[in-house]
Structure formats: C-alpha cells, structure tokens
Amino acid sequence: MSPIPVGGPALFIGTDTDYVALVRPALDPADPGVRQAAEQAGVTPEELAGPGDTWAVLYERDGDGDGFELPGVRDAEPADFAERLRAELTAASGPFTVDGGAALRLDARPADAGGYAFTAHITLPDDSGTPLTVETGPLPAAALLTDLDAFLGSLA
C-alpha cells in the first residue's frame, strides 16, 4: 500500500490478505507525503493529487495485489452496488450474487454463524479472458453492513 494517506469513499470486502475494494482516492495536496511525492515526480502537489473523482478497483490475493481505474464511473454506480449488496445481506438466507458491471461480480455464500464468504470475480481492463478471483474468508454480516452504511454515507 501507498505511504501517502488516501482519503475518499472506500468499500473494503475481505481480510488483510484477501480482499477487493472499490475506492475513489482523494489526496490532500497539503499533506507532507503528497508534497514529497510530487517533488520527486517533478509535478506540483495539486497535479499529483488530481481531481479525486476517479473510481478504482483494488484487490489482493494471498498477499499479492494490484488495482485499476474505472474511467467514467460515477458515484451512483458504486452506490447502487453497495445498496444491492446491503439488501442481499439483510434479506438472504442462502447464496447470492451481486453484479457490479463489467469489472466486478460478488458471489456470496453463508459461512459461519452470521457470516458470509465471498468470491470476487474481477475482470481486468486489459484482459477479456477469465476473470481473476479473490476468495475471502468468512466475514461477519453485521460488520459488513456497518461498513456498507458508512460507505453509502460517505457518498451522500
């Protein structure tokens, strides 16, 4: 992960070593880490920080991860994904799927008491072949619902 603090809305699903996240990074040009990185890159802190309106998918599988931008995605699309995931978690008693469009699909299955395990199917932008999959361990539904509410609140 980056040593530069990143703000902005983020929905994290998984564990420290196996996760998928939808993020809209927002860098603060006044942050000392951003200033130092900008100086090293030969740009202004404002140029490095950018507009902060580009969504990205981040993932990690067994400690190896990466991410990619989702050009043209507006806040409404990640919000819709989060709302549908929230609705499924509160209503479902069995497996379910939430389709996040061309880049992301989540398959959920009941795990231990009150929890779900997820398989994230991630389609990389430069690869039209088999999606990359990330398996999460059991996640408590109540904690994920709290995270979903915070994420949706950050978009309001």
Backbone as numpy.savetxt, mean C-alpha at the origin, in Angstrom:
# Nx Ny Nz CAx CAy CAz Cx Cy Cz
13.93 0.23 3.25 13.10 1.42 3.25 13.97 2.66 3.25
13.38 3.73 2.84 14.09 5.00 2.71 14.37 5.63 4.07
15.57 6.22 4.25 15.84 6.92 5.49 15.14 8.28 5.56
14.53 8.71 4.45 13.80 9.98 4.41 12.39 9.72 4.91
11.93 10.47 5.92 10.57 10.27 6.40 9.55 10.60 5.31
8.59 9.72 5.14 7.59 9.90 4.11 6.23 9.97 4.78
5.46 11.00 4.46 4.11 11.13 4.97 3.13 10.77 3.88
1.89 11.08 4.11 0.85 10.81 3.12 0.07 9.57 3.46
-1.08 9.40 2.80 -1.92 8.23 3.07 -1.20 6.93 2.73
-1.40 5.91 3.56 -0.80 4.60 3.31 -1.68 3.51 3.89
-1.90 2.47 3.12 -2.63 1.28 3.58 -1.66 0.12 3.49
-1.32 -0.44 4.63 -0.34 -1.51 4.76 -1.07 -2.78 5.14
-0.89 -3.86 4.36 -1.53 -5.14 4.64 -0.45 -6.20 4.69
-0.17 -6.71 5.88 0.82 -7.76 6.02 1.64 -7.63 7.27
2.83 -8.20 7.21 3.76 -8.23 8.33 5.01 -7.45 7.95
6.00 -7.44 8.84 7.25 -6.73 8.56 7.99 -7.29 7.35
7.83 -8.58 7.07 8.60 -9.21 6.00 7.77 -9.57 4.78
6.45 -9.59 4.91 5.58 -9.96 3.80 4.38 -9.02 3.79
4.37 -8.08 2.85 3.28 -7.11 2.83 3.06 -6.55 1.44
1.92 -5.90 1.31 1.61 -5.05 0.16 1.08 -3.75 0.75
1.40 -2.64 0.10 0.95 -1.34 0.60 0.56 -0.44 -0.56
-0.51 0.30 -0.36 -0.89 1.38 -1.27 -0.50 2.67 -0.59
0.33 3.47 -1.23 0.82 4.70 -0.60 0.76 5.87 -1.57
0.58 7.04 -1.00 0.73 8.28 -1.76 1.76 9.10 -0.99
3.05 8.88 -1.30 4.12 9.52 -0.52 4.03 11.05 -0.60
4.34 11.67 0.51 4.43 13.13 0.57 5.70 13.46 1.34
6.65 14.05 0.66 7.91 14.44 1.29 7.84 15.90 1.69
8.43 16.23 2.83 8.48 17.61 3.31 9.79 18.23 2.86
9.76 19.24 1.99 11.00 19.87 1.51 11.83 20.48 2.63
11.23 20.76 3.79 11.96 21.35 4.90 12.66 20.29 5.75
12.35 19.02 5.54 12.96 17.96 6.33 14.46 17.88 6.02
15.31 17.78 7.04 16.76 17.71 6.81 17.18 16.54 5.91
16.51 15.40 6.03 16.84 14.26 5.18 16.52 14.53 3.72
15.41 15.20 3.48 15.02 15.56 2.11 16.01 16.57 1.55
16.38 17.55 2.38 17.34 18.57 1.93 18.68 17.92 1.56
19.15 16.99 2.40 20.42 16.32 2.12 20.33 15.49 0.85
19.25 14.74 0.68 19.08 13.92 -0.52 19.00 14.80 -1.77
18.31 15.94 -1.67 18.21 16.85 -2.81 19.57 17.41 -3.18
20.35 17.77 -2.16 21.69 18.30 -2.42 22.54 17.24 -3.13
22.47 16.00 -2.66 23.24 14.92 -3.27 22.78 14.66 -4.71
21.48 14.86 -4.96 20.94 14.63 -6.29 21.11 15.84 -7.21
21.51 16.97 -6.64 21.70 18.17 -7.44 20.41 18.86 -7.85
19.37 18.71 -7.02 18.08 19.36 -7.29 17.65 20.11 -6.05
16.63 20.93 -6.19 16.11 21.65 -5.02 15.27 20.67 -4.18
15.12 20.94 -2.89 14.26 20.09 -2.06 12.82 20.03 -2.59
12.34 21.13 -3.14 10.98 21.14 -3.69 10.86 20.23 -4.90
11.90 20.21 -5.73 11.88 19.31 -6.89 11.91 17.85 -6.45
12.73 17.56 -5.45 12.82 16.20 -4.96 11.50 15.75 -4.34
10.89 16.63 -3.56 9.63 16.28 -2.89 8.51 16.06 -3.89
8.52 16.82 -4.97 7.49 16.67 -5.99 6.12 17.08 -5.48
5.08 16.83 -6.28 3.74 17.28 -5.92 3.08 16.41 -4.85
3.57 15.21 -4.61 2.98 14.35 -3.58 1.59 13.85 -3.94
1.32 13.66 -5.24 -0.01 13.21 -5.62 0.02 11.91 -6.44
1.13 11.21 -6.42 1.26 9.97 -7.19 1.17 8.76 -6.27
0.23 7.89 -6.56 0.06 6.66 -5.78 1.08 5.62 -6.23
1.41 4.73 -5.32 2.35 3.65 -5.61 1.93 2.38 -4.88
2.35 1.26 -5.41 2.22 -0.03 -4.75 3.62 -0.42 -4.28
3.74 -0.72 -3.00 4.98 -1.24 -2.43 4.71 -2.68 -1.99
5.73 -3.52 -2.08 5.56 -4.89 -1.62 6.89 -5.43 -1.12
6.77 -6.42 -0.27 7.94 -7.15 0.21 7.52 -8.59 0.41
8.41 -9.49 0.00 8.17 -10.93 0.12 9.45 -11.57 0.62
9.38 -12.17 1.79 10.56 -12.81 2.40 11.75 -11.86 2.50
11.48 -10.60 2.82 12.54 -9.62 3.00 13.03 -8.96 1.73
12.50 -9.35 0.57 12.90 -8.76 -0.71 11.71 -7.99 -1.26
11.89 -6.70 -1.52 10.75 -5.91 -1.96 11.09 -4.88 -2.99
10.05 -4.22 -3.46 10.17 -3.18 -4.47 8.84 -2.44 -4.50
8.65 -1.67 -5.52 7.42 -0.93 -5.68 7.37 -0.27 -7.04
6.23 0.30 -7.36 6.06 0.99 -8.63 4.94 2.00 -8.50
5.03 3.03 -9.33 4.03 4.09 -9.33 2.80 3.66 -10.11
1.69 4.28 -9.74 0.42 4.07 -10.42 -0.01 5.40 -11.06
0.56 5.74 -12.21 0.25 7.03 -12.82 -1.24 7.16 -13.13
-1.77 8.33 -12.88 -3.16 8.61 -13.20 -4.17 8.14 -12.18
-3.73 7.46 -11.12 -4.67 7.00 -10.10 -5.02 8.17 -9.20
-6.31 8.34 -8.99 -6.80 9.41 -8.12 -7.18 8.82 -6.77
-7.32 9.65 -5.76 -7.64 9.20 -4.41 -8.89 8.33 -4.35
-9.85 8.56 -5.23 -11.10 7.81 -5.21 -10.88 6.31 -5.42
-9.89 5.94 -6.21 -9.67 4.52 -6.51 -9.12 3.75 -5.30
-8.05 4.23 -4.63 -7.62 3.54 -3.41 -8.69 3.59 -2.32
-9.45 4.68 -2.25 -10.53 4.78 -1.26 -11.59 3.72 -1.53
-11.95 3.53 -2.79 -12.95 2.51 -3.14 -12.43 1.12 -2.79
-11.17 0.86 -3.09 -10.57 -0.43 -2.75 -10.65 -0.66 -1.24
-10.27 0.35 -0.45 -10.29 0.23 1.01 -11.71 0.05 1.54
-12.67 0.75 0.96 -14.06 0.62 1.40 -14.60 -0.78 1.10
-14.25 -1.32 -0.07 -14.71 -2.67 -0.40 -14.04 -3.71 0.49
-12.74 -3.53 0.79 -12.05 -4.44 1.71 -12.69 -4.36 3.09
-13.00 -3.16 3.54 -13.63 -2.98 4.84 -14.99 -3.68 4.88
-15.79 -3.50 3.83 -17.11 -4.13 3.77 -17.00 -5.65 3.81
-16.04 -6.20 3.08 -15.86 -7.66 3.08 -15.42 -8.16 4.45
-14.50 -7.45 5.08 -14.03 -7.88 6.41 -15.15 -7.88 7.45
-16.05 -6.92 7.36 -17.12 -6.84 8.36 -18.25 -7.82 8.06
-18.45 -8.20 6.79 -19.58 -9.04 6.42 -19.20 -10.50 6.18
-17.99 -10.75 5.77 -17.60 -12.09 5.32 -17.40 -13.06 6.49
-17.72 -14.30 6.22 -17.42 -15.35 7.18 -16.56 -16.43 6.51
-16.22 -16.20 5.27 -15.41 -17.14 4.52 -14.46 -16.40 3.60
-13.90 -17.09 2.63 -12.96 -16.45 1.70 -13.66 -15.36 0.88
-12.88 -14.37 0.47 -13.38 -13.32 -0.41 -12.24 -12.73 -1.21
-12.60 -12.00 -2.25 -11.62 -11.34 -3.13 -12.00 -9.88 -3.28
-11.00 -9.01 -3.24 -11.20 -7.59 -3.52 -10.26 -7.24 -4.67
-10.87 -6.81 -5.78 -10.10 -6.47 -6.97 -9.75 -4.99 -6.93
-8.45 -4.69 -7.00 -7.99 -3.32 -6.98 -7.61 -2.80 -8.36
-8.10 -3.42 -9.40 -7.79 -2.95 -10.75 -6.64 -3.73 -11.37
-5.99 -3.10 -12.33 -4.96 -3.78 -13.12 -3.73 -4.16 -12.31
-3.45 -3.47 -11.20 -2.20 -3.69 -10.49 -2.31 -4.60 -9.27
-3.49 -4.72 -8.66 -3.57 -5.40 -7.36 -4.91 -6.11 -7.19
-4.84 -7.33 -6.67 -6.02 -8.08 -6.26 -5.68 -8.79 -4.95
-6.60 -8.79 -4.00 -6.41 -9.47 -2.72 -7.37 -10.63 -2.60
-6.84 -11.81 -2.32 -7.67 -12.96 -1.96 -7.50 -13.16 -0.47
-8.61 -13.24 0.25 -8.57 -13.40 1.71 -9.19 -14.73 2.09
-8.63 -15.33 3.11 -9.18 -16.57 3.64 -9.12 -16.52 5.16
-10.15 -17.04 5.81 -10.11 -17.03 7.28 -8.88 -17.75 7.79
-8.27 -17.18 8.80 -7.09 -17.79 9.42 -7.46 -18.12 10.86
-6.63 -17.74 11.80 -6.96 -18.02 13.18 -8.18 -17.20 13.61
-8.63 -17.39 14.83 -9.85 -16.73 15.33 -9.79 -15.22 15.11
-10.77 -14.72 14.36 -10.85 -13.28 14.14 -9.82 -12.72 13.18
-9.20 -13.59 12.40 -8.16 -13.10 11.49 -8.31 -13.64 10.09
-7.56 -13.02 9.20 -7.52 -13.43 7.80 -6.08 -13.47 7.34
-5.81 -14.37 6.41 -4.53 -14.38 5.70 -4.85 -13.93 4.28
-3.93 -13.20 3.67 -4.16 -12.64 2.35 -3.12 -13.12 1.36
-3.56 -13.28 0.14 -2.66 -13.46 -1.00 -2.86 -12.24 -1.88
-1.82 -11.44 -2.00 -1.86 -10.27 -2.87 -1.30 -10.67 -4.21
-2.07 -10.43 -5.25 -1.63 -10.68 -6.63 -1.28 -9.32 -7.22
0.00 -9.12 -7.49 0.50 -7.82 -7.95 0.97 -7.97 -9.39
0.39 -7.16 -10.27 0.81 -7.15 -11.67 1.77 -5.99 -11.85
3.01 -6.30 -12.12 4.03 -5.28 -12.32 3.77 -4.56 -13.64
4.04 -3.25 -13.71 3.71 -2.49 -14.91 4.46 -2.93 -16.16
5.63 -3.49 -16.02 6.41 -3.89 -17.20 6.29 -5.39 -17.50
5.33 -6.06 -16.83 5.22 -7.51 -16.98 3.76 -7.88 -17.14
3.40 -8.37 -18.31 2.02 -8.78 -18.53 1.84 -10.27 -18.26
2.85 -10.91 -17.74 2.79 -12.34 -17.44 2.13 -12.64 -16.11
2.62 -13.63 -15.43 2.06 -14.07 -14.17 2.28 -13.03 -13.09
1.22 -12.69 -12.36 1.39 -11.71 -11.29 2.31 -12.24 -10.18
2.99 -11.32 -9.54 3.78 -11.62 -8.36 2.80 -11.84 -7.21
3.05 -12.83 -6.37 2.16 -13.04 -5.22 2.91 -12.82 -3.92
2.20 -12.24 -2.97 2.72 -12.05 -1.62 1.71 -12.68 -0.67
2.17 -13.62 0.13 1.33 -14.28 1.13 1.58 -13.64 2.48
0.52 -13.19 3.14 0.68 -12.66 4.49 0.31 -13.73 5.48
0.85 -13.63 6.64 0.42 -14.50 7.72 -0.94 -14.03 8.21
-1.47 -14.71 9.20 -2.76 -14.29 9.75 -2.69 -12.87 10.30
-3.68 -12.06 9.95 -3.78 -10.68 10.43 -5.10 -10.53 11.17
-5.08 -9.92 12.35 -6.34 -9.72 13.07 -7.26 -8.76 12.30
-8.48 -9.20 12.05 -9.42 -8.38 11.30 -9.68 -7.05 12.00
-9.79 -7.06 13.32 -10.08 -5.83 14.06 -8.98 -4.78 13.85
-7.72 -5.20 13.86 -6.61 -4.26 13.66 -6.62 -3.74 12.23
-6.92 -4.61 11.27 -6.97 -4.18 9.88 -8.13 -3.20 9.66
-9.26 -3.44 10.31 -10.39 -2.50 10.21 -10.01 -1.13 10.76
-9.27 -1.11 11.86 -8.79 0.16 12.42 -7.87 0.87 11.43
-6.97 0.12 10.80 -6.07 0.69 9.80 -6.85 1.21 8.59
-7.86 0.48 8.17 -8.67 0.91 7.03 -9.41 2.22 7.35
-9.94 2.32 8.57 -10.63 3.55 8.97 -9.65 4.73 8.99
-8.44 4.51 9.49 -7.43 5.58 9.52 -7.05 5.98 8.09
-6.88 4.99 7.22 -6.54 5.28 5.83 -7.65 6.10 5.16
-8.88 5.66 5.31 -10.00 6.37 4.70 -10.13 7.77 5.29
-9.85 7.92 6.58 -9.88 9.23 7.20 -8.82 10.15 6.66
-7.66 9.58 6.30 -6.57 10.41 5.76 -6.88 10.91 4.35
-7.84 10.28 3.70 -8.22 10.69 2.34 -9.40 11.66 2.35
-10.04 11.80 3.49 -11.24 12.68 3.57 -10.87 14.14 3.50
